[in-house]
Amino acid sequence: MSSYTESEERQALRREVAKLAGKYGREWFTERARSGEKTTELWLEIGRHGYLGINIPEEYGGGGGGIGDIAAVCEELAAQGCPLLLMVVSPAICGTIIARYGTDEQKRRWLPGIADGTGTMAFAITEPDAGTNTHNISTTARREGEAWVVNGRKIYISGVDESDNVLVVARTEDARTGKVKPVLFVVPTDAAGLEYRPIAMEIVSPEQQFQVFLDDVRLPVDALVGDEDGGLVQLFAGLNPERIMAASFSTGLARFALEKAAAYATERTVFHGPIGAHQAIAHPLAQSKIEIELARLMTQKAAALYDAGDDMGAGEAANMAKYAAAEAACDAADRAVQTHGGNGITQEYGMAGLLVATRAGRIAPVSREMILNFVAMHSLGLPKSY
C-alpha cells in the first residue's frame, strides 16, 4: 500500500457502499425529498450492513473502525446522489462523543441504536443569537437535587423528527470562578418541555431543519455526558469529526455533479461533435476534478490524524478539508449546471438542486470565514480578528 492511497479494506468498503446506494440513486432520493418522505429504508439498510456504525466500538454494536471509515461511507452515499445529512450528526458527532466520554452504562444505552440506525441521535449546538460563537451559548443547565433543569433555544437542528434523542450543548456556571462552561446532555425528543418546529428551507433534502425549544426540561443526573468540568475539550471531540464528515459530504456531492456533467458533455452533440471536445467545457470540468481530488486528500489526512489521536493536527486539517471540499463542491455544481445549459435548471436532470445543497457547505457546520479566521490565527500566527 502506498502512503497516498487508502487501504484495500477502505477501498472495498467504498465499493460496497456505492453498490448499495446505487440501488436507490438520486431519482429515488429526490422523489422522497420533494414528497416530504424520509429515506429511512436506506438508513436502516446501511445500518444492517454495519456501515452506519462502522466507527462505533465493536462491544457496543459497531465496526470498531475510525472516523476515516465513516467518512468514506458518507462520501460514497453522496457520490451516488443519496447524501444522508444525519450521518454527520448521529454516528460521527454523537457517537464519537459518547464513545469517548460516556460512562459504560451510557454507551450500552445509546451506542447500539446509533450503530444500527434504530436509535438515531440529533445534535443541538447552534442558537439564534450565538451563531458561530460557541462561547456565547445561552442555553443553561442548573442542578436541582438529583436532576438537571435545562432551558434554552436552538436553531437549524437537523432531523429532530427522526431522532429518539438529541445531544444538547448547554452551559453551567462554575461556582468557584463564576465562568460559564459547556456541558453536554442527552435529551429524549419526547421529553416534557421540549418542543420543535420545522424551518421552511429551499434545499431539497429529506432531512428537515428545526427550531428547538427547551423549557424547564428535567433530566436525570446520568443524562450528562462526560465530566461536568470537561469544557470545550469534550465538545470539540465531536466537532473535528463533524468537519471531516462535512468535507466528505461535500466531496461526494461534487463527485456526483462532475460525473453527471462529464457524461452529458460526452453525449451531447452541438455543431460538429460532443460539447466535451470544446475546451470551454472540458477545462472547467478538469479543474473540478483536480479540486475534488485535492479536497479528498486533505479529508483523508484529517481523518488519519484524528484516528491517530492528534487532535490539534486534526483540527487544522479538518478545517482546511471542510473549506476545500465546500469550495470544490460549489464550483462543481455550478459547472455541471453550465455544462447542461438549459437542461441544467430542469428537474429532469437534477442539477440545479445541487446549487443549494453544495452552497450549504460554505455555511454549515462552520462558515468559510470562521475557517479562514482559524487558519490565520492558528496556522499563520496572525492576531485574532474577532
ZAMARBA-761929 format. One record per residue (C-alpha): residue number from 1; x, z, y. Coordinates in pm, whole numbers, plus 32768, in hexadecimal, padded with zeros to 4 digits. Example, Ala and Ser with C-alpha at 12.3 -4.5 7.8 and 13.67 -1.06 7.14 Angstrom:
BEGIN
   seq   east     up   north
     1   84CE   830C    7E3E
     2   8557   82CA    7F96
//
This chain:
BEGIN
   seq   east     up   north
     1   8000   8000    8000
     2   807E   7FA8    815A
     3   8066   80B3    8266
     4   7F9B   7FB9    832E
     5   7E8B   7F8F    822B
     6   7D89   807C    819E
     7   7DA1   80F9    803A
     8   7D09   8030    7F20
     9   7C03   8142    7EF9
    10   7B9D   8125    8067
    11   7B89   7FAB    8051
    12   7AB5   7FC5    7F15
    13   79D3   80BA    7FCB
    14   79A6   7FC1    80E5
    15   7949   7EAC    7FF1
    16   7846   7F80    7F3D
    17   77A4   7FFA    807F
    18   7797   7E97    8108
    19   76F6   7E21    7FC5
    20   75F0   7F33    7FD4
    21   75A1   7EFE    8144
    22   7594   7D85    810E
    23   745D   7DB7    8037
    24   73AD   7E2E    8173
    25   744A   7D6B    8292
    26   7409   7D45    8404
    27   72AE   7CAB    83E6
    28   7231   7DCF    8316
    29   72D3   7EC4    8408
    30   723F   7E2C    8545
    31   70E6   7E03    84AA
    32   70D9   7F77    846A
    33   7162   7FCE    85BE
    34   7067   7EF1    8675
    35   6F42   7F74    85A9
    36   6FA1   80DF    85DC
    37   6FFE   8113    8470
    38   7130   81C9    83EF
    39   7252   8158    8316
    40   7226   827D    8229
    41   723E   819B    80F6
    42   739E   812D    8151
    43   7401   828B    81C1
    44   739D   8328    8075
    45   743C   8210    7FAA
    46   7590   823C    804A
    47   755F   83AF    800E
    48   7515   837A    7E9B
    49   764E   82A5    7E78
    50   7722   83BA    7F12
    51   777D   82F6    804A
    52   76C1   83CC    8145
    53   7773   850C    80E5
    54   78C0   8476    808B
    55   7970   855A    8187
    56   78BE   8696    810F
    57   797F   877C    801F
    58   7934   8738    7EB1
    59   78C3   889B    7E68
    60   77A4   8866    7F5B
    61   772E   8719    7ED4
    62   7817   8630    7F92
    63   792B   8543    7F39
    64   7A4C   8614    7FB6
    65   7AD0   84FD    8094
    66   7B35   84FA    8200
    67   7AAD   8481    834A
    68   7B53   8331    830D
    69   7A73   82FD    81DE
    70   792C   834C    828E
    71   799D   8275    83B6
    72   79D4   8152    82C7
    73   7871   817D    8243
    74   77E7   8184    83A5
    75   78A5   8048    8406
    76   783E   7F7F    82D5
    77   76CF   7FD6    8303
    78   76DF   7F61    846D
    79   779D   7E27    8409
    80   7676   7DCB    8329
    81   7588   7DF6    844F
    82   7510   7F50    83E5
    83   75B5   804B    84D1
    84   753F   81AB    847D
    85   7571   8285    85AE
    86   7528   83C7    84F3
    87   7662   8390    8424
    88   7726   83E9    855C
    89   765C   8527    857E
    90   75FA   85BD    8430
    91   7722   8596    833E
    92   7836   8560    8440
    93   77EF   865E    8553
    94   7711   8760    84AD
    95   77A6   873C    8353
    96   7908   875D    83D7
    97   78C1   8891    84AD
    98   7804   8948    8399
    99   7908   88EC    8292
   100   7A20   896D    8370
   101   7981   8A9F    840F
   102   7848   8AF9    834C
   103   7831   8C1C    825B
   104   781C   8BD5    80E7
   105   76A8   8C1D    80F2
   106   7675   8B30    8219
   107   7735   8A1F    8166
   108   7660   8A4A    802D
   109   7524   8A47    80FD
   110   7560   8915    81D7
   111   7676   8836    8154
   112   75CF   87B0    8014
   113   74A6   872F    80DD
   114   758C   8691    81DD
   115   764F   85EE    80C1
   116   752A   8550    800A
   117   7457   8504    813E
   118   7336   85EB    80EA
   119   7398   86F0    81EE
   120   73FE   8628    8320
   121   747F   86F4    8445
   122   7472   868B    85B3
   123   7568   86FB    86BF
   124   7505   8774    881A
   125   760A   8793    8929
   126   75A6   86B2    8A50
   127   74D9   874B    8B67
   128   7425   86B3    8C93
   129   74FC   8761    8D98
   130   7645   8782    8CDC
   131   7674   8617    8C74
   132   77D4   85EE    8BEC
   133   7841   8740    8C78
   134   783E   8815    8B3C
   135   78AF   8942    8C07
   136   776B   8936    8CCF
   137   767A   8962    8BAE
   138   755B   8A44    8C13
   139   74B4   8A7D    8AC1
   140   74E5   8BF0    8A81
   141   74E2   8CD3    8954
   142   74BB   8E4B    8967
   143   74CA   8F4B    8853
   144   7397   9025    881B
   145   73D4   9112    86FB
   146   73E6   9047    85BA
   147   7381   8F02    8662
   148   73FB   8DFF    8758
   149   7314   8D7C    8867
   150   735E   8C1E    88E8
   151   72D8   8B7B    8A26
   152   732B   8A2B    8ABB
   153   72EA   88B8    8ACE
   154   73A0   8794    8A2E
   155   7382   861E    8A66
   156   73DB   84DE    89AA
   157   73DA   858F    885C
   158   73D1   8493    873F
   159   72E9   84A1    8615
   160   724D   85F8    8642
   161   710E   8572    85A1
   162   71D4   8518    8466
   163   7294   865E    844E
   164   724B   87AC    83AA
   165   733A   8861    8492
   166   73F8   882A    85D5
   167   7551   88B7    8623
   168   7529   8939    8787
   169   7646   897B    8878
   170   75F3   8AA9    894F
   171   76C0   8BA8    8A0D
   172   76DF   8D20    8A1C
   173   778E   8E01    8B14
   174   78C6   8EBB    8AAD
   175   787E   9029    8AF2
   176   79EA   906E    8B40
   177   7A40   8F4E    8C25
   178   78EC   8ED9    8C9F
   179   794E   8D75    8C4A
   180   785E   8C96    8B8C
   181   78C1   8C0D    8A38
   182   7821   8B02    8960
   183   777A   8B63    881A
   184   76D2   8A97    8709
   185   7584   8ADC    8661
   186   74C5   8A2B    854E
   187   735C   8A1F    85C2
   188   723F   89A7    84E0
   189   7184   888C    858B
   190   703B   893D    853A
   191   70AC   8A88    85D4
   192   6FB6   8B38    86B9
   193   7010   8AEB    8822
   194   70BF   89A1    87D7
   195   7014   8867    8852
   196   708C   8700    886F
   197   7008   85CE    8921
   198   7077   8465    88EF
   199   7129   83A9    8A06
   200   70C1   823D    8A32
   201   71F9   816A    89FD
   202   7243   7FF6    8A1B
   203   732F   7FF7    88F4
   204   72A6   7F6A    87AC
   205   72EB   8086    86BA
   206   7226   8142    85B1
   207   72C2   8287    862B
   208   7211   8314    8758
   209   729F   83E4    8875
   210   71FC   8529    88DB
   211   71E3   8638    89DF
   212   71FA   8787    892F
   213   716B   88C9    89C2
   214   71D2   8A20    8941
   215   70F8   8B3A    89C4
   216   714C   8C92    8939
   217   71A8   8C02    87E6
   218   71F7   8D2B    8706
   219   7300   8CF5    85FD
   220   7394   8DD6    84F2
   221   74F9   8E4B    851D
   222   7575   8D5B    8413
   223   74FD   8C2D    84DC
   224   7642   8C4D    85A1
   225   7749   8B5D    851A
   226   78B0   8BCF    853A
   227   7947   8CE8    8603
   228   7888   8D55    8738
   229   79D6   8D57    87EB
   230   7A4B   8C0C    875A
   231   79FF   8B52    889C
   232   7A50   89E6    88D6
   233   7B32   89CD    87A5
   234   7A06   89D6    86BC
   235   793E   88E7    8792
   236   7A54   87E6    87A6
   237   7A7B   87F1    862D
   238   7942   871C    862F
   239   7984   864F    8767
   240   7ABD   859F    86EA
   241   79FF   8522    85B5
   242   78E4   84BF    869E
   243   79CC   83DB    8763
   244   7A65   8349    8627
   245   790B   8300    859C
   246   7896   826E    86E6
   247   79C2   8185    86DF
   248   796D   8117    857C
   249   7802   80E6    85E2
   250   7876   8000    86FC
   251   7973   7F3C    8631
   252   786D   7F03    8524
   253   7778   7E78    8623
   254   788F   7DA5    86B9
   255   78E4   7D13    8565
   256   7777   7CC0    8527
   257   7756   7C0F    8679
   258   789A   7B4F    8649
   259   7843   7ADF    84E8
   260   76F3   7A59    855E
   261   7793   79AB    8689
   262   78A3   7909    85B6
   263   77A5   788F    84B6
   264   76CA   77FC    85C7
   265   77F2   7757    8674
   266   7853   76B5    852A
   267   76F7   762D    84E3
   268   7674   75D7    863D
   269   76C2   7470    869F
   270   76A6   73F1    8804
   271   773A   72A9    8882
   272   7843   7245    8782
   273   7878   7371    869F
   274   784C   74E7    8660
   275   785C   75B2    879F
   276   7965   768E    86FE
   277   7A5C   7572    8721
   278   7A53   75A1    8899
   279   7B4D   769D    8923
   280   7A4B   7722    8A1A
   281   7992   77A6    88E9
   282   7AB4   77DF    87FA
   283   7B9D   78A1    88DF
   284   7AA7   79B5    8946
   285   7A4A   79EB    87D9
   286   7BB8   79F6    8775
   287   7BF5   7AF1    888A
   288   7ADD   7BCB    87FF
   289   7B79   7BBA    86A6
   290   7CBE   7C40    8735
   291   7C11   7D51    87FE
   292   7B43   7DC3    86D4
   293   7C6E   7DDA    85EC
   294   7D34   7EA0    86ED
   295   7C12   7F94    8717
   296   7BEE   7FB6    859D
   297   7D60   8004    857A
   298   7D4F   8117    8681
   299   7C17   81A3    85DB
   300   7CCD   81B4    848E
   301   7DF1   8260    8538
   302   7D09   8362    85D4
   303   7C64   83A6    8485
   304   7DB5   83C8    83D7
   305   7E31   84C1    84DD
   306   7CF0   858A    84C6
   307   7CF7   8594    834A
   308   7E63   8600    835D
   309   7E00   872C    8434
   310   7E9C   86AD    8578
   311   7D7B   8703    8660
   312   7E3B   86C2    87A1
   313   7EBD   856F    8731
   314   7D68   8518    86A6
   315   7CC3   856F    87F0
   316   7D95   8474    88B1
   317   7D72   8365    87A9
   318   7BFC   83A1    8779
   319   7BB9   837B    88ED
   320   7C89   823D    88FD
   321   7BDE   81B3    87C6
   322   7A84   81FA    884E
   323   7ADD   8154    899A
   324   7B78   801F    88FA
   325   7A60   7FF7    87FD
   326   794C   8009    8902
   327   79FB   7F08    89DE
   328   7A32   7E21    88B5
   329   78C8   7E42    8849
   330   783B   7DFA    89A3
   331   7917   7CC6    89C5
   332   78C5   7C4B    8867
   333   774E   7C6D    889F
   334   7761   7BB9    89ED
   335   782F   7A9F    8958
   336   7742   7A86    882F
   337   761A   7A58    8919
   338   76D7   7954    89E3
   339   773B   7898    88A7
   340   75CF   7885    883E
   341   7562   7803    8992
   342   73EA   781C    89BE
   343   73C7   7889    8855
   344   7494   79BA    88AF
   345   7371   7A57    8968
   346   7269   7A1C    885E
   347   71F4   7B1D    8762
   348   7225   7A1E    864D
   349   73A0   7A26    866D
   350   73B5   7B99    86C0
   351   74DD   7B89    87AD
   352   744A   7C08    88F5
   353   73EF   7D5A    8863
   354   755F   7D92    881E
   355   75A6   7D92    8993
   356   74F1   7EDC    89C1
   357   7562   7F6B    8873
   358   76D3   7F2D    88BC
   359   76B3   7F91    8A29
   360   764D   80EE    89BE
   361   77AB   8119    8933
   362   783A   8116    8A92
   363   775B   823B    8AEE
   364   7733   8313    89BA
   365   77A0   83FB    8929
   366   7895   840B    8A4A
   367   78AF   8315    8B6A
   368   79CF   8223    8B8C
   369   7A27   82C6    8CD9
   370   7A53   841C    8C3A
   371   7B32   8381    8B31
   372   7C06   82E8    8C43
   373   7C17   843F    8CE6
   374   7C8A   84D2    8B9A
   375   7D9A   83CE    8B6B
   376   7E0D   83EB    8CD4
   377   7E2E   8564    8CB9
   378   7EA1   859F    8B55
   379   7F5F   8460    8B01
   380   7FF3   8411    8C56
   381   800B   856D    8CEA
   382   7F50   850D    8E28
   383   7E9D   8613    8EFC
   384   7D3D   866D    8E99
   385   7C40   85A4    8F62
   386   7B02   866D    8F2A
//
